[in-house]
Amino acid sequence: MAAYAIAHLQEAAPHPEIAEYMERITGTMTPYGGRFLVHGAQHEVKEGNWPGHVVVIGFPSLERARAWWDSAAYQEIAPLRSRHIEGDIILIPGVADGYDPTATARAVREALPAR
């Protein structure tokens, strides 16, 4: 099942280390089947407040996403970003083909207190 690395990154002043990070990151993802799905795009906020930027990287599995994040190659370049850009980053599995949200809704209904 596919998995994703999702980053919500705050605005940052341009810096040579950020450019170097961006130049090198693809080389760290490729061995794990990672590819950018969202990067450098302007997002449109429909509800709430979402300042900054969104990055989404797709991987073939959560295990591959974790292996990329923990890899020596990625850990070597991560400080180039983290020294200059604050943000939140998560790894999350996707849903299986044919996912039906009604099963999740049923579980929510079953967890409701009896009336």
Phi, psi and omega in degrees: 000137181298156176220165187222143166258122182240128179239134170248104188251139180281162176301145179217150175289144177304141180210144179302327180292326177294317178298318179297317177304311182295325178292330187260342189297321182302320178297334177279333183276323187307315180297343182253009179077017182278147176208147179292132172254327176220127178196127176073012181268148174278123180267160181244113182279125179256330176216147176076202184231125183221074179286160176093212187229155178242135175233133176232126177241128180265143177229157179294335181201165176295324179298319179291323177296316178297318180297320176298308183302319183277352185295149177300322181297316181286318181299332178293322183265343184308319179297336177300326177275308190293338176289342188233343182230122174273152178176182178240137181226133178230155168249133185213137177285150174277188177260154179291155174305138179081010180307135180237114182293348180293332177293321177293320178299320179298317179297323177295316180297320180293335180275350179293145176297145179294145179260000000 
